Amino acid sequence: MSNDLLYELKDHVAFLTINREDRRNSISQEMLISFLDYLAAMDQDEKIRAVCLTGTGEKAFCSGADLGITLVKEGEDRLSGTKNYARLLKEMAKFGKPLVARVNGPCLAGGIGLMLSCDIIIARNDTFFCTPEVKVGIFPMMVGALLYRNVLRKKALDMVLTGRKIPAPEAEIMGLITRAVAPGSLDDEIQNTLKLLASKSPIGTRIGKDAFRTMSGMPFEEAVDYLCDALGRVISTQDAVEGMTAFLQKRAPKFTGK
């Protein structure tokens, strides 16, 4: 695994940290490959119930692709990194466990895509978000697919066409992030959220995430029927029986992921 991405497992939570502070935590090819490898391993690891993604230091959560590396490449070689980035976005979309983004600094360009691929996004309220590609003659293509699915169309177009900085409070209002918190409260908020997620049924969460994703493009009646079937799958799990039994017995449930 690359040193560009650090991994730590603690209390059923896996922490992935982009470790390129000197390059504002920009995305390298090595980081993408490590991320893909970790993602596949974490999805199969029964000890892991939630994942937190962040960046080293406070200069940036992630500043997007390392243009200094991209510029010296040519032809297909220049596109190899973008193809791995596209693959990562697709794999994150299919990931069966909760993904939480701890936004410890500015998030730009391709970093927006990584951030929006997370289920919950908690950011410092003194940071900002930006898709500045237009300023250098590029356009945030793949990021656009996530912006379109997370914020209103006009808000997304404002970001990608102007490249302006979006302050965290505005980002929260427009649905770009889950919530903005005071810098001193960021870690407490993250820890409380991860603790809540890790306490839930792993199999119930996986079925629920998959159902939520699958039904999003369905017509209403089809979605309701599909979700009814999904509920049946959840109720038939051992965790659901344990959860309902624990509720009636007024005790904390002991979920096993079965």
C-alpha positions as CSV (number, residue, x, y, z in Angstrom):
1,M,0.0,0.0,0.0
2,S,1.1,3.6,-0.7
3,N,2.2,6.0,2.0
4,D,0.0,8.5,0.3
5,L,-3.0,6.9,2.1
6,L,-2.8,5.9,5.7
7,Y,-5.1,3.2,7.3
8,E,-6.1,2.6,10.9
9,L,-8.7,0.4,12.5
10,K,-10.2,1.4,15.9
11,D,-13.4,0.4,17.6
12,H,-15.0,-1.1,14.5
13,V,-14.2,2.0,12.5
14,A,-11.6,2.2,9.7
15,F,-9.8,5.6,9.2
16,L,-8.4,6.4,5.8
17,T,-6.2,9.6,5.7
18,I,-4.9,11.2,2.6
19,N,-1.2,11.7,3.5
20,R,0.1,14.3,1.1
21,E,0.0,17.5,3.2
22,D,2.9,19.0,1.3
23,R,0.8,18.8,-1.9
24,R,-2.4,19.9,-0.2
25,N,-3.5,16.3,0.0
26,S,-3.8,16.1,-3.8
27,I,-4.7,12.8,-5.5
28,S,-1.9,10.7,-6.8
29,Q,-2.1,7.5,-8.9
30,E,-0.6,5.6,-6.0
31,M,-3.3,6.9,-3.7
32,L,-6.1,5.9,-6.0
33,I,-4.8,2.4,-6.3
34,S,-4.3,2.1,-2.5
35,F,-7.8,3.5,-2.0
36,L,-9.3,0.9,-4.3
37,D,-7.5,-1.9,-2.6
38,Y,-8.5,-0.7,0.9
39,L,-12.1,-0.3,-0.2
40,A,-12.4,-3.9,-1.4
41,A,-10.7,-5.2,1.8
42,M,-12.8,-3.1,4.1
43,D,-16.1,-4.2,2.5
44,Q,-15.3,-7.8,3.3
45,D,-13.9,-7.2,6.8
46,E,-16.6,-8.0,9.4
47,K,-14.7,-6.1,12.1
48,I,-15.4,-2.8,10.2
49,R,-18.8,-1.2,10.6
50,A,-18.0,2.3,9.4
51,V,-15.2,4.2,7.5
52,C,-14.0,7.7,8.0
53,L,-12.1,9.6,5.2
54,T,-10.0,12.7,6.0
55,G,-6.8,14.5,5.0
56,T,-3.6,15.1,6.9
57,G,-3.2,18.5,8.6
58,E,-5.4,21.5,7.9
59,K,-4.2,22.8,4.6
60,A,-6.9,20.8,2.7
61,F,-9.2,17.8,2.9
62,C,-8.3,17.1,-0.7
63,S,-7.3,19.6,-3.4
64,G,-8.1,17.2,-6.4
65,A,-5.7,15.7,-8.9
66,D,-2.0,16.6,-8.7
67,L,-1.7,18.7,-11.9
68,G,2.0,18.7,-11.6
69,I,2.1,15.0,-12.2
70,T,-0.8,15.0,-14.8
71,L,0.8,17.7,-16.9
72,V,4.0,15.7,-17.7
73,K,2.1,12.7,-19.0
74,E,0.8,12.3,-22.5
75,G,-2.1,10.5,-24.3
76,E,-3.5,7.4,-22.6
77,D,-1.0,7.7,-19.8
78,R,-2.5,11.1,-18.9
79,L,-5.9,9.4,-18.8
80,S,-4.9,6.4,-16.7
81,G,-5.3,8.4,-13.4
82,T,-8.8,9.7,-14.4
83,K,-9.9,6.2,-15.3
84,N,-8.9,5.0,-11.8
85,Y,-10.6,8.0,-10.3
86,A,-13.8,7.1,-12.1
87,R,-13.5,3.5,-11.0
88,L,-13.0,4.7,-7.4
89,L,-16.2,6.8,-7.5
90,K,-18.2,3.9,-8.8
91,E,-16.8,1.5,-6.1
92,M,-17.5,4.1,-3.3
93,A,-21.1,4.3,-4.6
94,K,-21.5,0.5,-4.2
95,F,-19.7,0.3,-0.8
96,G,-21.9,-1.5,1.7
97,K,-20.8,0.3,4.9
98,P,-21.3,3.9,6.0
99,L,-18.7,6.4,4.7
100,V,-18.1,9.6,6.7
101,A,-16.0,12.5,5.4
102,R,-14.2,14.5,8.0
103,V,-13.5,17.7,6.1
104,N,-10.6,19.3,7.9
105,G,-9.8,22.0,5.3
106,P,-10.7,23.2,1.8
107,C,-12.1,20.7,-0.6
108,L,-11.4,21.3,-4.3
109,A,-11.9,19.7,-7.7
110,G,-11.6,15.9,-7.6
111,G,-11.7,16.1,-3.8
112,I,-15.4,17.2,-4.1
113,G,-16.0,13.8,-5.8
114,L,-14.4,11.8,-3.0
115,M,-16.3,13.9,-0.5
116,L,-19.7,13.5,-2.2
117,S,-19.2,9.8,-2.5
118,C,-19.4,9.6,1.3
119,D,-22.8,9.2,3.0
120,I,-22.2,11.8,5.7
121,I,-20.1,14.9,5.4
122,I,-19.0,16.9,8.4
123,A,-16.9,20.0,7.8
124,R,-15.3,22.8,9.6
125,N,-17.4,25.9,9.3
126,D,-14.4,28.1,8.4
127,T,-13.5,26.1,5.3
128,F,-14.7,26.3,1.7
129,F,-15.5,24.1,-1.4
130,C,-14.6,24.8,-5.0
131,T,-14.5,23.3,-8.5
132,P,-11.8,25.5,-10.0
133,E,-11.1,23.4,-13.1
134,V,-12.7,26.0,-15.4
135,K,-9.9,28.5,-14.4
136,V,-7.3,26.3,-16.1
137,G,-9.3,25.3,-19.1
138,I,-10.7,22.0,-17.8
139,F,-14.2,21.0,-16.6
140,P,-15.1,18.9,-13.5
141,M,-16.7,16.1,-15.6
142,M,-17.0,13.1,-13.3
143,V,-17.6,15.3,-10.2
144,G,-20.6,16.7,-12.1
145,A,-22.3,13.3,-11.9
146,L,-22.2,13.6,-8.1
147,L,-23.0,17.3,-7.9
148,Y,-26.1,16.7,-10.0
149,R,-27.3,14.0,-7.6
150,N,-26.6,16.0,-4.4
151,V,-27.5,19.7,-5.0
152,L,-29.9,21.6,-7.1
153,R,-29.1,21.9,-10.8
154,K,-28.6,25.7,-10.7
155,K,-26.3,25.5,-7.7
156,A,-24.2,22.8,-9.4
157,L,-23.9,24.9,-12.5
158,D,-22.9,27.9,-10.4
159,M,-20.1,25.9,-8.9
160,V,-18.7,24.4,-12.1
161,L,-19.1,27.4,-14.4
162,T,-17.7,30.1,-12.1
163,G,-15.2,28.1,-10.0
164,R,-16.1,30.3,-7.0
165,K,-15.4,29.4,-3.4
166,I,-18.4,28.1,-1.5
167,P,-18.2,28.8,2.2
168,A,-19.1,25.9,4.5
169,P,-22.3,27.5,5.8
170,E,-23.5,28.0,2.3
171,A,-22.5,24.5,1.4
172,E,-24.6,23.1,4.2
173,I,-27.6,25.1,3.0
174,M,-27.3,23.9,-0.6
175,G,-26.9,20.3,0.5
176,L,-23.3,19.9,-0.5
177,I,-22.4,18.8,3.0
178,T,-24.3,17.3,5.9
179,R,-23.3,19.9,8.5
180,A,-20.8,22.5,9.3
181,V,-19.4,22.7,12.8
182,A,-17.0,24.9,14.7
183,P,-13.3,23.8,14.2
184,G,-13.0,22.9,17.8
185,S,-16.1,20.6,17.6
186,L,-15.1,18.7,14.5
187,D,-13.5,15.7,16.1
188,D,-16.2,15.3,18.7
189,E,-18.9,15.5,16.1
190,I,-17.0,12.9,14.0
191,Q,-16.5,10.6,16.9
192,N,-20.1,10.8,18.0
193,T,-21.3,10.1,14.5
194,L,-19.0,7.1,14.0
195,K,-19.9,5.7,17.4
196,L,-23.6,5.8,16.4
197,L,-23.0,4.2,13.0
198,A,-20.8,1.4,14.5
199,S,-23.5,0.5,17.0
200,K,-26.0,-0.3,14.2
201,S,-26.7,-3.7,12.5
202,P,-24.0,-4.2,9.8
203,I,-26.4,-6.3,7.7
204,G,-29.3,-4.0,8.2
205,T,-27.2,-1.1,7.2
206,R,-25.9,-2.8,4.1
207,I,-29.3,-3.9,2.9
208,G,-30.6,-0.4,3.6
209,K,-27.8,1.4,1.8
210,D,-28.2,-0.8,-1.2
211,A,-32.0,-0.3,-1.3
212,F,-31.7,3.5,-0.9
213,R,-29.3,3.6,-3.8
214,T,-31.3,1.3,-6.0
215,M,-34.7,2.9,-5.6
216,S,-33.5,6.4,-6.2
217,G,-34.1,6.3,-9.9
218,M,-37.3,4.3,-9.8
219,P,-40.9,5.6,-10.3
220,F,-42.7,6.0,-7.0
221,E,-44.9,2.9,-7.1
222,E,-42.0,0.7,-8.3
223,A,-39.8,2.1,-5.5
224,V,-42.4,1.4,-2.8
225,D,-42.8,-2.3,-4.0
226,Y,-39.0,-2.7,-4.2
227,L,-38.5,-1.2,-0.7
228,C,-41.3,-3.5,0.7
229,D,-39.3,-6.5,-0.5
230,A,-36.1,-5.0,0.9
231,L,-37.8,-4.6,4.3
232,G,-38.7,-8.3,4.2
233,R,-35.1,-9.2,3.7
234,V,-34.1,-7.0,6.7
235,I,-36.8,-8.4,9.0
236,S,-35.6,-12.0,8.2
237,T,-32.1,-11.3,9.6
238,Q,-30.9,-12.4,13.0
239,D,-29.9,-8.8,13.8
240,A,-33.5,-7.7,13.3
241,V,-34.8,-10.3,15.7
242,E,-32.2,-9.3,18.2
243,G,-32.9,-5.6,17.7
244,M,-36.7,-6.0,18.3
245,T,-36.2,-8.4,21.2
246,A,-33.7,-6.0,22.8
247,F,-36.2,-3.2,22.4
248,L,-39.0,-5.1,24.1
249,Q,-36.6,-6.2,26.9
250,K,-35.3,-2.6,27.3
251,R,-31.7,-3.4,26.7
252,A,-29.0,-2.6,24.2
253,P,-29.0,-4.9,21.2
254,K,-25.9,-7.1,20.4
255,F,-25.7,-7.2,16.6
256,T,-23.6,-9.8,14.9
257,G,-24.1,-8.9,11.3
258,K,-26.1,-12.0,10.6
